[in-house]
Amino acid sequence: MSAHVIKVPDIGEGIAEVELVAWYVQPGDTVVEDQTLADVMTDKATVEVPSPVVGTVIALGGDIGQVMAVGSELIRIEVEGAGNVKAAPAAAATAAQPSTTPTPAAAKPPTPPSAPNAPARAAAASPQPPPRTAATAPIVQAPRRAGAKPVASPAVRRRAWDLGLELQFVPGSGTAGRITHEDLDAYAARASGGQPRTAGSRYAERNDEEAIPIIGLRRKIAQRMQEAKRRIPHFTYVEEIDVTELETLRARLNAQYGAQRGRLTLLPLLARAIVLAVREFPQINARFDDEAGSVTRHGAVHIGIATQTDGGLTVPVLRHAEALDLWATAAEIARLADAARSARATREELGGSTITITSLGALGGIVTTPVINHPEVAIIGVNRIVERPMMRGGMVVPRLMMNLSSSFDHRVVDGAHAAAFVQALRGLLECPATLFVE
């Protein structure tokens, strides 16, 4: 036997360090070639680290949330035959990290506050354990590592909340320790002495606290938002737009071409309006280098599409929107959103935008104050479409109204220019035929 050390990979682009955001193995686990061992994150993307060998994990080189230098030791694996390091350092590394190697026989999970009268875990390790029944047999599993976040889907988390269960104490039987609905059922039955747990416990008084480490994508979002607000003096301009004719056109196009070309949402139409408006206002389609004190105006329109994912907000980029028709724009937006939500977006797809659209869809509210995607100078926020009574020709008529909430960098965009730009968008969207007039 010998040891094989896998180092933090060089991802390129001059990146010197990465953040460790997920472990998929623990010391003692057997791994096979090409099995994913860990996820590391750069400023632009999450990268999976696969195993190049078959063997047994000896030691992990870092904790979740730790920033690690490229080339530092990520994981050490015991392999058959010759490894890439001598056996002696491997033993030393194992001895230096005794706390990372689980000892299931001696492991004692924390006693959850919701089940103070549960049978002692020590009974499971007794030489002559008492007979177990379905109501009292505890499942002995190694406790979740200190600070480790329980892995569960949003539906499982919501159900756990309704049942008043703390996920920190629920053993997970799914892949990588993921907690399933069946795990909730089993834990709830044990905690209640075999009786089903009902949603009535949601009214019980609670005094629990949970410290959530800010790591991975959430840390990057926090850093970028802080940097944007610190560096950029924002101002927000809100205008209401009558989108009745636009929605009529969209419904007509979807009815006529939707089956063959795909259905259109509002975003491709808004993207087209932005492409036309920035021709008149090139200072809006720009990036400001505040270190060099220069603004670069772009002929290409690379539109960032703010996309909510399970991990947080990401901004994949619709490149060269000026060269795409409505259906090509819609298809590319859908592809980018799917890539972002499934964590498959590449670094190239997550950078280089010149202006950004952000939309909360049906949750869009009346007014928002979007944060500019640094180093851009403008962001266009889409609010909810609502039907309201409006005066037209001296009569009260129902119209579909939507607010655009747009923020600008006041260092390089004057208020009058920002207002004129939004009014240009309004004119294009309220008379959608002009979107197709060159």
C-alpha positions, 0 to 999 in steps of 0.5 A, a space after each residue: 500500500 502507498 499514498 496518492 495525494 491529489 492537489 488543488 487543481 490549477 483552473 487557469 486564468 491566473 487563479 491562485 486560490 479556490 474555496 472548498 465548498 463541498 466534500 463527497 467523501 470522508 476518511 475511510 471511504 472507498 473511491 473509484 476512478 473518476 468519482 467526484 471527490 469535492 467541489 471547489 469554487 472560483 470567482 466565476 464557477 464551481 469545479 468538480 475534482 474527480 479521483 484519478 485513482 482507486 483507493 481508500 480516503 486517508 485524510 482530507 486537506 481542508 474544511 468546507 468554506 476554507 480558501 485553499 491555494 492552488 497546488 496545496 494538498 486537497 485529499 490523500 488516498 491509500 492505493 495499491 502499488 506505488 502512489 505519488 508520495 512515500 508511505 511515511 508522510 501518509 501515516 504522519 498526515 493521518 496522525 496529524 488529523 485524528 479528528 477527521 477520521 470517524 470512529 463509528 463504534 465510539 461515535 455518539 450523536 448529539 441528543 436532540 432536544 426534541 427527544 429527551 427521553 430517547 434510549 441511550 445511544 450507548 446501549 447500541 455499543 453494549 456487548 449484550 444489547 437489549 432486544 429492540 422493538 420497532 418503537 425503541 430501536 435507535 439507528 446508530 449513525 456517526 453524527 454530522 460534523 460540527 458546522 456541517 449543514 444538513 443536505 436536504 431538498 427545499 420540500 424536505 426542509 419545509 416539511 421538517 419545519 412544519 413538523 417542528 424537526 431540527 434537520 441537524 439531528 436527522 440522519 440522512 440515508 441518501 447520497 452524500 448524507 442527503 435527508 429524505 422524506 423517509 428519514 423524516 418519517 423515521 426520525 419523527 416516529 422515534 422522537 415521538 415514541 413511535 407515534 406519528 408527528 403532526 403539524 400541530 407542533 409548529 405552534 410550540 415555543 422554540 428557542 433554537 438557533 442555527 449558525 449558517 456559515 457563509 460559504 461558496 456561491 453565497 459568499 461570492 454573492 455577498 462579496 460582489 454585492 458589498 463591492 458594488 454598493 461600496 464602489 458605485 453610487 446608485 440611483 434608481 429610476 422607476 417608470 410604469 409601462 403599458 404592456 397591453 399591446 406587447 402582451 397581445 403580440 406575444 400571445 399572438 406569436 406564441 399561438 402562431 409559432 410556439 409549437 415550431 419555434 418555442 414559446 416567448 416570455 417577456 425577456 426576449 422582447 425586453 432584450 430586443 428593446 435594450 439592443 435598440 435603445 443602447 444604440 441611442 445611449 451607448 453610455 448605458 451599455 458600458 463598463 466602468 474601470 474605477 481603478 483606471 478611471 475609464 469607461 469602455 462603451 461596447 458595441 456588442 450587447 452582452 446581457 446578463 440574465 440574473 437567475 435564481 438558483 438553489 445555491 443563490 443568484 447567478 448571472 449567465 450572459 446572453 452574448 451578442 444579443 444584437 445578433 439574435 432574433 426573438 426565438 434565438 434569444 428565448 432559446 439561449 436565455 432558457 439554455 443559460 438559465 437551465 445551465 445556471 440552475 444545474 450548476 453546469 454553466 461555464 466560466 465563459 457563460 458567467 462573465 463579460 456582461 455589459 448590462 443586466 436584466 433582473 426579474 422576479 417574475 410573478 414575485 416582482 412587486 411594485 418597485 425594486 432597487 436592483 444592485 448594479 452588476 459591477 463593473 457595469 453601469 446599469 441594471 434593468 429591473 422587471 416588476 410584476 405585470 398587473 391589470 389596472 384601470 387606466 384613462 384612455 381617450 376620456 374613458 376608464 379601460 383595463 390595461 396591463 401595466 408593468 413597472 421598470 425599476 432601473 439602477 444606474 452608476 451616477 458617476 458616469 450616467 447622468 439622471 437625464 440620460 438615464 431617464 431618457 434611456 428608460 423612456 426610449 425603452 418605454 416607447 419601444 415596449 408600448 409600441 412593439 411594432 417598432 422593435 422590428 423597424 430598423 
